[in-house]
Amino acid sequence: MKKIAAILLGIMMVAGVLTGCGKNTTNDENGANQTTQEAAQTAEATAESTDSNTTALSGELNLYTWDGMFPQEVLDGFEEETGVKINYSNFDYDEDMLAKLEETKGGDYDLVIADDYIIELAIKEGLVQKLNKEQIPNFGNINPLFQSQFYDATNEYTVPYGSGIPLIVYDKEAVGFEIKSYEDLWNPALEDNLAIVGNYRVIDGITLKTLGESFNTEDLDTIQKAGDKLLELAPNIRLISDSNTQDYIVSGEVSAAFLYTSQVTQALEANPDLSVCYPSEGLGFGIMAGFIPSQAPNADAANAFLNYILQPEVSAKCFESIGYYCTTKAAEEFISPELKDTLVVPDTVTEGEIIQNISQEAEDLHSEIWKKFQEACD
């Protein structure tokens, strides 16, 4: 019998998970529109640019993010290089972080790492200050794919720090064909052989993408059209779950699965022979990013730390530690070979979209569609 696990309703994406934008190019006056070749600075040049921006630093850096977001060697390296002591505080939920910033009116903390959707709110509330790009010469090392997003369209406030990208993982031999797109999930060859995550905006969203539409369309007729198509996917579904979905592709109970980033990583670690599809219709993703609160006690140290973690080799250590997709283009060559397939987005991928808030009417229709889909899969 097909299994339907408890579904996580809501559009909070992991870096959770998935979140969005159109085709992106970097666009700011301080050099973020450099070519990839220019962005890939040599380690020597990077070190020099870092040294020149840390000589006058002092005091402490109050860092506020989730637990375990930086390897200790990176934190120690910054302290040794600058003499600035890092005070690491963590929160469990983005909303807790925002409440704290509101309470302190953008004070107390020097640097925050949080999810895209909450950063948009913090910026709108005036709780975020613009970056001092003169103190961040490594800003050009960022992958343009993860810039110019809805929460920071002009790249003035944030530095991306990892991305969550749900992807299709499959056993090519068992499936019998190469999966290249979301559309391929509807192939009758996958009947009763597909596991998917249980976020309704994500699954409705990839259905919209097969129709050439946005994850965030407000057009009710278009959303309904996607809902009708989603029902056609039901015969292929073996499992819907947000928890340990990767176990079913690893065990061979299913031949294909649509998984969150952490699940993709675990599946490939357990079985390196599995194949990964970056769907041709475009990615859906979520982004974590660093920002400096409006009344940060030591903004200079915060800018210097952002510059430090944008050094290619330092950045590579960070992404290998946290396990999210690398958002620093210049760091990709320093990612260990065994982790590149799970941490580096292929150069052929140039588009992505983050799921954003939509009207209540559109949201309600998505919820109704999802309920009908669950019933069809039962």
Contacts in CASP RR format, 6 or more apart in sequence:
PFRMAT RR
TARGET T0000
AUTHOR 0000-0000-0000
METHOD contacts of the structure
MODEL  1
MKKIAAILLGIMMVAGVLTGCGKNTTNDENGANQTTQEAAQTAEATAEST
DSNTTALSGELNLYTWDGMFPQEVLDGFEEETGVKINYSNFDYDEDMLAK
LEETKGGDYDLVIADDYIIELAIKEGLVQKLNKEQIPNFGNINPLFQSQF
YDATNEYTVPYGSGIPLIVYDKEAVGFEIKSYEDLWNPALEDNLAIVGNY
RVIDGITLKTLGESFNTEDLDTIQKAGDKLLELAPNIRLISDSNTQDYIV
SGEVSAAFLYTSQVTQALEANPDLSVCYPSEGLGFGIMAGFIPSQAPNAD
AANAFLNYILQPEVSAKCFESIGYYCTTKAAEEFISPELKDTLVVPDTVT
EGEIIQNISQEAEDLHSEIWKKFQEACD
2 192 0 8 1.000
2 237 0 8 1.000
2 238 0 8 1.000
2 239 0 8 1.000
2 377 0 8 1.000
2 378 0 8 1.000
3 238 0 8 1.000
3 239 0 8 1.000
3 240 0 8 1.000
3 241 0 8 1.000
4 239 0 8 1.000
4 240 0 8 1.000
4 241 0 8 1.000
4 374 0 8 1.000
4 377 0 8 1.000
4 378 0 8 1.000
5 198 0 8 1.000
5 239 0 8 1.000
5 240 0 8 1.000
5 241 0 8 1.000
5 242 0 8 1.000
5 243 0 8 1.000
6 241 0 8 1.000
6 242 0 8 1.000
7 198 0 8 1.000
7 199 0 8 1.000
7 200 0 8 1.000
7 240 0 8 1.000
7 242 0 8 1.000
7 370 0 8 1.000
7 374 0 8 1.000
8 198 0 8 1.000
8 199 0 8 1.000
8 242 0 8 1.000
9 200 0 8 1.000
9 367 0 8 1.000
10 199 0 8 1.000
10 200 0 8 1.000
10 201 0 8 1.000
11 199 0 8 1.000
11 201 0 8 1.000
11 355 0 8 1.000
11 357 0 8 1.000
12 94 0 8 1.000
12 115 0 8 1.000
12 117 0 8 1.000
13 19 0 8 1.000
13 115 0 8 1.000
13 116 0 8 1.000
13 117 0 8 1.000
13 164 0 8 1.000
13 199 0 8 1.000
13 202 0 8 1.000
13 286 0 8 1.000
13 354 0 8 1.000
13 355 0 8 1.000
14 164 0 8 1.000
14 260 0 8 1.000
14 261 0 8 1.000
14 262 0 8 1.000
14 286 0 8 1.000
15 115 0 8 1.000
15 162 0 8 1.000
15 163 0 8 1.000
15 164 0 8 1.000
15 261 0 8 1.000
15 286 0 8 1.000
15 287 0 8 1.000
15 288 0 8 1.000
15 324 0 8 1.000
16 115 0 8 1.000
16 164 0 8 1.000
16 260 0 8 1.000
16 261 0 8 1.000
16 286 0 8 1.000
17 164 0 8 1.000
17 166 0 8 1.000
17 197 0 8 1.000
17 199 0 8 1.000
17 202 0 8 1.000
17 260 0 8 1.000
17 261 0 8 1.000
17 286 0 8 1.000
18 164 0 8 1.000
18 165 0 8 1.000
18 166 0 8 1.000
18 199 0 8 1.000
18 201 0 8 1.000
18 202 0 8 1.000
18 284 0 8 1.000
18 285 0 8 1.000
18 286 0 8 1.000
18 354 0 8 1.000
18 355 0 8 1.000
19 115 0 8 1.000
19 116 0 8 1.000
19 117 0 8 1.000
19 284 0 8 1.000
19 285 0 8 1.000
19 286 0 8 1.000
19 287 0 8 1.000
19 354 0 8 1.000
19 355 0 8 1.000
19 356 0 8 1.000
20 116 0 8 1.000
20 149 0 8 1.000
20 150 0 8 1.000
20 215 0 8 1.000
20 216 0 8 1.000
20 284 0 8 1.000
20 285 0 8 1.000
20 286 0 8 1.000
20 352 0 8 1.000
20 353 0 8 1.000
20 354 0 8 1.000
20 355 0 8 1.000
20 356 0 8 1.000
21 148 0 8 1.000
21 149 0 8 1.000
21 150 0 8 1.000
21 352 0 8 1.000
21 353 0 8 1.000
21 354 0 8 1.000
22 351 0 8 1.000
22 352 0 8 1.000
22 353 0 8 1.000
23 350 0 8 1.000
23 351 0 8 1.000
23 352 0 8 1.000
24 144 0 8 1.000
24 145 0 8 1.000
24 146 0 8 1.000
24 147 0 8 1.000
24 148 0 8 1.000
24 149 0 8 1.000
24 351 0 8 1.000
24 352 0 8 1.000
25 33 0 8 1.000
25 144 0 8 1.000
25 148 0 8 1.000
26 32 0 8 1.000
26 33 0 8 1.000
26 34 0 8 1.000
26 140 0 8 1.000
26 142 0 8 1.000
26 144 0 8 1.000
26 147 0 8 1.000
26 148 0 8 1.000
26 155 0 8 1.000
27 33 0 8 1.000
27 148 0 8 1.000
27 154 0 8 1.000
27 155 0 8 1.000
28 133 0 8 1.000
28 154 0 8 1.000
28 155 0 8 1.000
28 156 0 8 1.000
30 133 0 8 1.000
30 134 0 8 1.000
30 139 0 8 1.000
31 133 0 8 1.000
31 139 0 8 1.000
31 140 0 8 1.000
32 139 0 8 1.000
32 140 0 8 1.000
32 142 0 8 1.000
32 144 0 8 1.000
32 147 0 8 1.000
32 155 0 8 1.000
33 144 0 8 1.000
34 140 0 8 1.000
36 329 0 8 1.000
38 140 0 8 1.000
39 140 0 8 1.000
39 141 0 8 1.000
39 142 0 8 1.000
39 329 0 8 1.000
39 330 0 8 1.000
40 141 0 8 1.000
40 312 0 8 1.000
40 329 0 8 1.000
40 330 0 8 1.000
40 333 0 8 1.000
41 49 0 8 1.000
41 138 0 8 1.000
41 141 0 8 1.000
41 312 0 8 1.000
41 330 0 8 1.000
43 311 0 8 1.000
43 312 0 8 1.000
43 313 0 8 1.000
46 138 0 8 1.000
46 311 0 8 1.000
46 312 0 8 1.000
47 311 0 8 1.000
49 137 0 8 1.000
49 138 0 8 1.000
49 307 0 8 1.000
50 81 0 8 1.000
50 138 0 8 1.000
50 304 0 8 1.000
50 307 0 8 1.000
50 308 0 8 1.000
50 311 0 8 1.000
51 81 0 8 1.000
53 135 0 8 1.000
53 136 0 8 1.000
53 137 0 8 1.000
53 303 0 8 1.000
53 304 0 8 1.000
53 307 0 8 1.000
54 81 0 8 1.000
54 82 0 8 1.000
54 304 0 8 1.000
54 308 0 8 1.000
56 300 0 8 1.000
57 82 0 8 1.000
57 83 0 8 1.000
57 84 0 8 1.000
57 300 0 8 1.000
57 301 0 8 1.000
57 304 0 8 1.000
58 83 0 8 1.000
58 84 0 8 1.000
59 83 0 8 1.000
59 84 0 8 1.000
59 85 0 8 1.000
59 298 0 8 1.000
59 301 0 8 1.000
60 84 0 8 1.000
60 85 0 8 1.000
60 86 0 8 1.000
60 87 0 8 1.000
60 298 0 8 1.000
60 301 0 8 1.000
61 78 0 8 1.000
61 84 0 8 1.000
61 85 0 8 1.000
61 86 0 8 1.000
61 87 0 8 1.000
61 110 0 8 1.000
61 111 0 8 1.000
61 298 0 8 1.000
61 301 0 8 1.000
61 302 0 8 1.000
61 305 0 8 1.000
62 87 0 8 1.000
62 89 0 8 1.000
62 108 0 8 1.000
62 109 0 8 1.000
62 110 0 8 1.000
62 111 0 8 1.000
62 296 0 8 1.000
62 297 0 8 1.000
62 298 0 8 1.000
63 86 0 8 1.000
63 87 0 8 1.000
63 88 0 8 1.000
63 89 0 8 1.000
63 109 0 8 1.000
63 110 0 8 1.000
63 111 0 8 1.000
63 112 0 8 1.000
63 113 0 8 1.000
63 305 0 8 1.000
64 89 0 8 1.000
64 90 0 8 1.000
64 91 0 8 1.000
64 97 0 8 1.000
64 100 0 8 1.000
64 109 0 8 1.000
64 111 0 8 1.000
64 112 0 8 1.000
64 113 0 8 1.000
65 88 0 8 1.000
65 90 0 8 1.000
65 91 0 8 1.000
65 112 0 8 1.000
65 113 0 8 1.000
65 114 0 8 1.000
66 90 0 8 1.000
66 91 0 8 1.000
66 92 0 8 1.000
66 113 0 8 1.000
67 90 0 8 1.000
68 90 0 8 1.000
68 321 0 8 1.000
68 322 0 8 1.000
69 90 0 8 1.000
69 113 0 8 1.000
69 161 0 8 1.000
69 322 0 8 1.000
70 88 0 8 1.000
70 309 0 8 1.000
70 318 0 8 1.000
70 321 0 8 1.000
70 322 0 8 1.000
71 317 0 8 1.000
71 318 0 8 1.000
71 321 0 8 1.000
73 317 0 8 1.000
74 309 0 8 1.000
74 314 0 8 1.000
74 317 0 8 1.000
74 318 0 8 1.000
74 321 0 8 1.000
75 86 0 8 1.000
75 88 0 8 1.000
78 84 0 8 1.000
78 86 0 8 1.000
78 304 0 8 1.000
78 305 0 8 1.000
78 308 0 8 1.000
79 85 0 8 1.000
79 86 0 8 1.000
81 308 0 8 1.000
82 301 0 8 1.000
82 304 0 8 1.000
82 308 0 8 1.000
84 298 0 8 1.000
84 301 0 8 1.000
84 304 0 8 1.000
84 305 0 8 1.000
86 305 0 8 1.000
89 109 0 8 1.000
91 97 0 8 1.000
91 100 0 8 1.000
94 114 0 8 1.000
94 115 0 8 1.000
94 117 0 8 1.000
94 118 0 8 1.000
95 118 0 8 1.000
97 112 0 8 1.000
97 114 0 8 1.000
97 118 0 8 1.000
98 118 0 8 1.000
98 121 0 8 1.000
98 122 0 8 1.000
98 127 0 8 1.000
100 108 0 8 1.000
100 109 0 8 1.000
101 107 0 8 1.000
101 109 0 8 1.000
101 112 0 8 1.000
101 122 0 8 1.000
101 127 0 8 1.000
101 293 0 8 1.000
102 125 0 8 1.000
102 127 0 8 1.000
104 293 0 8 1.000
104 295 0 8 1.000
105 127 0 8 1.000
105 294 0 8 1.000
105 295 0 8 1.000
106 127 0 8 1.000
106 293 0 8 1.000
106 294 0 8 1.000
106 295 0 8 1.000
106 296 0 8 1.000
107 293 0 8 1.000
107 294 0 8 1.000
107 295 0 8 1.000
107 296 0 8 1.000
107 297 0 8 1.000
108 293 0 8 1.000
108 297 0 8 1.000
109 293 0 8 1.000
109 296 0 8 1.000
110 292 0 8 1.000
110 293 0 8 1.000
110 296 0 8 1.000
110 297 0 8 1.000
110 298 0 8 1.000
110 299 0 8 1.000
110 301 0 8 1.000
110 302 0 8 1.000
111 290 0 8 1.000
111 291 0 8 1.000
111 292 0 8 1.000
111 296 0 8 1.000
111 302 0 8 1.000
111 305 0 8 1.000
111 306 0 8 1.000
112 122 0 8 1.000
112 290 0 8 1.000
112 291 0 8 1.000
112 292 0 8 1.000
112 293 0 8 1.000
113 161 0 8 1.000
113 288 0 8 1.000
113 289 0 8 1.000
113 290 0 8 1.000
114 122 0 8 1.000
114 288 0 8 1.000
114 289 0 8 1.000
114 290 0 8 1.000
114 291 0 8 1.000
115 286 0 8 1.000
115 287 0 8 1.000
115 288 0 8 1.000
116 149 0 8 1.000
116 150 0 8 1.000
116 151 0 8 1.000
116 286 0 8 1.000
116 287 0 8 1.000
116 288 0 8 1.000
116 289 0 8 1.000
116 354 0 8 1.000
117 151 0 8 1.000
117 356 0 8 1.000
117 357 0 8 1.000
119 128 0 8 1.000
119 151 0 8 1.000
119 152 0 8 1.000
119 157 0 8 1.000
119 158 0 8 1.000
119 289 0 8 1.000
119 290 0 8 1.000
119 291 0 8 1.000
120 150 0 8 1.000
120 151 0 8 1.000
122 128 0 8 1.000
122 291 0 8 1.000
123 151 0 8 1.000
123 152 0 8 1.000
123 157 0 8 1.000
123 291 0 8 1.000
126 294 0 8 1.000
127 293 0 8 1.000
127 294 0 8 1.000
128 157 0 8 1.000
128 291 0 8 1.000
128 292 0 8 1.000
128 293 0 8 1.000
128 294 0 8 1.000
129 157 0 8 1.000
129 292 0 8 1.000
129 293 0 8 1.000
129 294 0 8 1.000
129 296 0 8 1.000
129 299 0 8 1.000
130 156 0 8 1.000
130 157 0 8 1.000
131 139 0 8 1.000
131 156 0 8 1.000
131 157 0 8 1.000
131 158 0 8 1.000
131 159 0 8 1.000
131 292 0 8 1.000
131 303 0 8 1.000
131 306 0 8 1.000
132 299 0 8 1.000
132 300 0 8 1.000
132 303 0 8 1.000
133 139 0 8 1.000
135 300 0 8 1.000
135 303 0 8 1.000
135 304 0 8 1.000
135 307 0 8 1.000
136 159 0 8 1.000
136 303 0 8 1.000
136 306 0 8 1.000
136 307 0 8 1.000
136 310 0 8 1.000
137 307 0 8 1.000
138 307 0 8 1.000
138 310 0 8 1.000
138 311 0 8 1.000
138 330 0 8 1.000
139 159 0 8 1.000
139 307 0 8 1.000
139 310 0 8 1.000
140 310 0 8 1.000
140 330 0 8 1.000
141 310 0 8 1.000
141 311 0 8 1.000
141 312 0 8 1.000
141 315 0 8 1.000
141 328 0 8 1.000
141 329 0 8 1.000
141 330 0 8 1.000
141 331 0 8 1.000
142 159 0 8 1.000
142 160 0 8 1.000
142 310 0 8 1.000
142 327 0 8 1.000
142 328 0 8 1.000
142 329 0 8 1.000
143 160 0 8 1.000
143 326 0 8 1.000
143 327 0 8 1.000
143 328 0 8 1.000
143 329 0 8 1.000
143 345 0 8 1.000
144 329 0 8 1.000
145 345 0 8 1.000
145 349 0 8 1.000
145 350 0 8 1.000
145 352 0 8 1.000
146 160 0 8 1.000
146 162 0 8 1.000
146 163 0 8 1.000
146 285 0 8 1.000
146 287 0 8 1.000
146 327 0 8 1.000
147 155 0 8 1.000
147 160 0 8 1.000
148 154 0 8 1.000
148 155 0 8 1.000
149 287 0 8 1.000
149 354 0 8 1.000
150 354 0 8 1.000
150 356 0 8 1.000
151 158 0 8 1.000
151 289 0 8 1.000
152 158 0 8 1.000
152 289 0 8 1.000
157 291 0 8 1.000
158 289 0 8 1.000
158 290 0 8 1.000
158 291 0 8 1.000
159 289 0 8 1.000
159 290 0 8 1.000
159 291 0 8 1.000
159 306 0 8 1.000
159 309 0 8 1.000
159 310 0 8 1.000
160 287 0 8 1.000
160 288 0 8 1.000
160 289 0 8 1.000
160 290 0 8 1.000
160 327 0 8 1.000
160 328 0 8 1.000
161 288 0 8 1.000
161 289 0 8 1.000
161 290 0 8 1.000
161 309 0 8 1.000
161 318 0 8 1.000
161 327 0 8 1.000
162 287 0 8 1.000
162 288 0 8 1.000
162 319 0 8 1.000
162 322 0 8 1.000
162 324 0 8 1.000
162 325 0 8 1.000
162 326 0 8 1.000
162 327 0 8 1.000
163 261 0 8 1.000
163 285 0 8 1.000
163 286 0 8 1.000
163 287 0 8 1.000
163 288 0 8 1.000
163 324 0 8 1.000
163 325 0 8 1.000
163 327 0 8 1.000
163 345 0 8 1.000
164 260 0 8 1.000
164 261 0 8 1.000
164 285 0 8 1.000
164 286 0 8 1.000
164 287 0 8 1.000
164 324 0 8 1.000
164 325 0 8 1.000
165 261 0 8 1.000
165 283 0 8 1.000
165 284 0 8 1.000
165 285 0 8 1.000
165 286 0 8 1.000
165 325 0 8 1.000
165 345 0 8 1.000
166 197 0 8 1.000
166 202 0 8 1.000
166 258 0 8 1.000
166 259 0 8 1.000
166 260 0 8 1.000
166 261 0 8 1.000
166 264 0 8 1.000
166 284 0 8 1.000
166 285 0 8 1.000
167 258 0 8 1.000
167 259 0 8 1.000
167 261 0 8 1.000
167 264 0 8 1.000
167 276 0 8 1.000
167 277 0 8 1.000
167 278 0 8 1.000
167 279 0 8 1.000
168 179 0 8 1.000
168 182 0 8 1.000
168 184 0 8 1.000
168 185 0 8 1.000
168 256 0 8 1.000
168 257 0 8 1.000
168 258 0 8 1.000
168 259 0 8 1.000
168 276 0 8 1.000
168 277 0 8 1.000
168 279 0 8 1.000
169 246 0 8 1.000
169 249 0 8 1.000
169 256 0 8 1.000
169 257 0 8 1.000
169 259 0 8 1.000
169 264 0 8 1.000
169 267 0 8 1.000
169 268 0 8 1.000
169 274 0 8 1.000
169 275 0 8 1.000
169 276 0 8 1.000
169 277 0 8 1.000
170 179 0 8 1.000
170 249 0 8 1.000
170 255 0 8 1.000
170 256 0 8 1.000
170 257 0 8 1.000
170 274 0 8 1.000
170 275 0 8 1.000
170 277 0 8 1.000
171 249 0 8 1.000
171 252 0 8 1.000
171 255 0 8 1.000
171 256 0 8 1.000
171 273 0 8 1.000
171 274 0 8 1.000
171 275 0 8 1.000
172 178 0 8 1.000
172 275 0 8 1.000
174 252 0 8 1.000
174 255 0 8 1.000
175 189 0 8 1.000
175 190 0 8 1.000
175 193 0 8 1.000
175 255 0 8 1.000
175 256 0 8 1.000
176 189 0 8 1.000
177 184 0 8 1.000
177 187 0 8 1.000
177 189 0 8 1.000
178 275 0 8 1.000
179 185 0 8 1.000
179 256 0 8 1.000
179 275 0 8 1.000
179 277 0 8 1.000
180 277 0 8 1.000
180 279 0 8 1.000
180 280 0 8 1.000
181 210 0 8 1.000
181 277 0 8 1.000
181 279 0 8 1.000
181 280 0 8 1.000
181 281 0 8 1.000
182 206 0 8 1.000
182 207 0 8 1.000
182 209 0 8 1.000
182 210 0 8 1.000
182 279 0 8 1.000
182 281 0 8 1.000
183 210 0 8 1.000
183 281 0 8 1.000
184 277 0 8 1.000
185 194 0 8 1.000
185 206 0 8 1.000
185 233 0 8 1.000
185 236 0 8 1.000
185 256 0 8 1.000
185 258 0 8 1.000
186 210 0 8 1.000
186 229 0 8 1.000
186 232 0 8 1.000
186 233 0 8 1.000
186 236 0 8 1.000
187 236 0 8 1.000
188 235 0 8 1.000
188 236 0 8 1.000
190 236 0 8 1.000
190 255 0 8 1.000
190 256 0 8 1.000
191 235 0 8 1.000
191 236 0 8 1.000
192 235 0 8 1.000
192 236 0 8 1.000
192 237 0 8 1.000
192 238 0 8 1.000
193 236 0 8 1.000
193 238 0 8 1.000
193 254 0 8 1.000
193 255 0 8 1.000
193 256 0 8 1.000
194 233 0 8 1.000
194 236 0 8 1.000
194 237 0 8 1.000
194 238 0 8 1.000
194 254 0 8 1.000
194 255 0 8 1.000
194 256 0 8 1.000
194 257 0 8 1.000
194 258 0 8 1.000
195 237 0 8 1.000
195 238 0 8 1.000
195 239 0 8 1.000
195 240 0 8 1.000
195 241 0 8 1.000
195 245 0 8 1.000
195 248 0 8 1.000
195 249 0 8 1.000
195 253 0 8 1.000
195 254 0 8 1.000
195 256 0 8 1.000
195 257 0 8 1.000
195 258 0 8 1.000
195 259 0 8 1.000
196 203 0 8 1.000
196 237 0 8 1.000
196 239 0 8 1.000
196 240 0 8 1.000
196 245 0 8 1.000
196 257 0 8 1.000
196 258 0 8 1.000
197 203 0 8 1.000
197 240 0 8 1.000
197 241 0 8 1.000
197 242 0 8 1.000
197 245 0 8 1.000
197 258 0 8 1.000
197 259 0 8 1.000
197 260 0 8 1.000
197 263 0 8 1.000
198 240 0 8 1.000
198 241 0 8 1.000
198 242 0 8 1.000
199 242 0 8 1.000
200 366 0 8 1.000
200 367 0 8 1.000
200 369 0 8 1.000
200 370 0 8 1.000
201 215 0 8 1.000
201 355 0 8 1.000
201 366 0 8 1.000
202 355 0 8 1.000
203 230 0 8 1.000
203 258 0 8 1.000
203 370 0 8 1.000
203 373 0 8 1.000
204 223 0 8 1.000
204 226 0 8 1.000
204 227 0 8 1.000
204 230 0 8 1.000
204 366 0 8 1.000
204 369 0 8 1.000
204 370 0 8 1.000
205 215 0 8 1.000
205 226 0 8 1.000
205 355 0 8 1.000
206 258 0 8 1.000
206 279 0 8 1.000
206 281 0 8 1.000
207 226 0 8 1.000
207 227 0 8 1.000
207 229 0 8 1.000
207 230 0 8 1.000
207 233 0 8 1.000
208 214 0 8 1.000
208 215 0 8 1.000
208 217 0 8 1.000
208 222 0 8 1.000
208 223 0 8 1.000
208 226 0 8 1.000
209 215 0 8 1.000
209 279 0 8 1.000
209 281 0 8 1.000
209 282 0 8 1.000
209 353 0 8 1.000
210 229 0 8 1.000
210 281 0 8 1.000
211 222 0 8 1.000
211 225 0 8 1.000
211 226 0 8 1.000
211 229 0 8 1.000
212 281 0 8 1.000
213 219 0 8 1.000
213 222 0 8 1.000
213 226 0 8 1.000
214 353 0 8 1.000
215 284 0 8 1.000
215 353 0 8 1.000
215 354 0 8 1.000
215 355 0 8 1.000
215 356 0 8 1.000
216 353 0 8 1.000
216 355 0 8 1.000
216 356 0 8 1.000
216 358 0 8 1.000
217 223 0 8 1.000
217 358 0 8 1.000
217 362 0 8 1.000
218 358 0 8 1.000
218 359 0 8 1.000
218 362 0 8 1.000
220 361 0 8 1.000
220 362 0 8 1.000
220 365 0 8 1.000
223 362 0 8 1.000
223 365 0 8 1.000
223 366 0 8 1.000
223 369 0 8 1.000
224 365 0 8 1.000
224 369 0 8 1.000
226 369 0 8 1.000
227 369 0 8 1.000
227 372 0 8 1.000
227 373 0 8 1.000
230 369 0 8 1.000
230 373 0 8 1.000
231 372 0 8 1.000
231 373 0 8 1.000
231 376 0 8 1.000
233 373 0 8 1.000
234 373 0 8 1.000
234 376 0 8 1.000
234 377 0 8 1.000
237 377 0 8 1.000
238 248 0 8 1.000
238 253 0 8 1.000
238 254 0 8 1.000
239 245 0 8 1.000
239 248 0 8 1.000
239 253 0 8 1.000
239 254 0 8 1.000
240 374 0 8 1.000
240 377 0 8 1.000
242 260 0 8 1.000
244 263 0 8 1.000
245 257 0 8 1.000
245 259 0 8 1.000
245 260 0 8 1.000
245 263 0 8 1.000
246 257 0 8 1.000
246 259 0 8 1.000
246 263 0 8 1.000
246 264 0 8 1.000
246 266 0 8 1.000
246 267 0 8 1.000
246 270 0 8 1.000
248 254 0 8 1.000
248 257 0 8 1.000
249 255 0 8 1.000
249 256 0 8 1.000
249 257 0 8 1.000
249 259 0 8 1.000
249 267 0 8 1.000
249 271 0 8 1.000
249 274 0 8 1.000
250 266 0 8 1.000
250 267 0 8 1.000
250 270 0 8 1.000
250 271 0 8 1.000
257 263 0 8 1.000
257 267 0 8 1.000
259 267 0 8 1.000
261 323 0 8 1.000
261 324 0 8 1.000
261 325 0 8 1.000
262 323 0 8 1.000
264 276 0 8 1.000
264 342 0 8 1.000
265 323 0 8 1.000
265 342 0 8 1.000
267 274 0 8 1.000
268 274 0 8 1.000
268 276 0 8 1.000
268 341 0 8 1.000
268 342 0 8 1.000
269 342 0 8 1.000
276 341 0 8 1.000
278 345 0 8 1.000
278 346 0 8 1.000
278 348 0 8 1.000
278 349 0 8 1.000
282 349 0 8 1.000
282 351 0 8 1.000
282 352 0 8 1.000
282 353 0 8 1.000
283 345 0 8 1.000
283 349 0 8 1.000
283 351 0 8 1.000
283 352 0 8 1.000
283 353 0 8 1.000
284 352 0 8 1.000
284 353 0 8 1.000
284 354 0 8 1.000
284 355 0 8 1.000
285 325 0 8 1.000
285 352 0 8 1.000
285 353 0 8 1.000
285 354 0 8 1.000
286 354 0 8 1.000
287 327 0 8 1.000
287 354 0 8 1.000
288 324 0 8 1.000
290 306 0 8 1.000
292 299 0 8 1.000
292 302 0 8 1.000
292 303 0 8 1.000
296 302 0 8 1.000
308 314 0 8 1.000
309 315 0 8 1.000
309 318 0 8 1.000
310 328 0 8 1.000
310 330 0 8 1.000
312 328 0 8 1.000
312 330 0 8 1.000
312 331 0 8 1.000
312 333 0 8 1.000
312 334 0 8 1.000
313 331 0 8 1.000
313 334 0 8 1.000
315 326 0 8 1.000
315 328 0 8 1.000
315 330 0 8 1.000
315 331 0 8 1.000
315 334 0 8 1.000
316 326 0 8 1.000
316 328 0 8 1.000
316 331 0 8 1.000
316 332 0 8 1.000
316 334 0 8 1.000
316 335 0 8 1.000
319 325 0 8 1.000
319 326 0 8 1.000
319 327 0 8 1.000
319 328 0 8 1.000
319 331 0 8 1.000
319 335 0 8 1.000
319 343 0 8 1.000
320 335 0 8 1.000
320 336 0 8 1.000
320 339 0 8 1.000
320 343 0 8 1.000
323 342 0 8 1.000
323 343 0 8 1.000
324 343 0 8 1.000
325 343 0 8 1.000
325 344 0 8 1.000
325 345 0 8 1.000
326 332 0 8 1.000
326 335 0 8 1.000
326 343 0 8 1.000
326 344 0 8 1.000
326 345 0 8 1.000
332 340 0 8 1.000
332 344 0 8 1.000
335 343 0 8 1.000
335 344 0 8 1.000
END
